């Protein structure tokens, strides 16, 4: 994974991280992400930042889209 840094509760990638959307939301429970270049056909996205605090991610959103996360409570309730 590329190098990251954290500022005010938001983790930023120094360079955008190309990820599978499915793997991202399954691996980063409770973390919303700032994304761009969404390709639904290949299930890929460029991730710029992520945070467990939705309000913080909204504050720094800019022109990026927000990829919502899966809730760990929802995942833990699956039988």
Buried (B, 14 or more C-beta within 10 A) or exposed (E): EEEEEEEEEBBBBEEBBEBEBEEBBEEBBBBBBBBBEEEEEEEBBBBBBBBBBBEBBEEBEEEBEBBEBBEEEEEEEEE
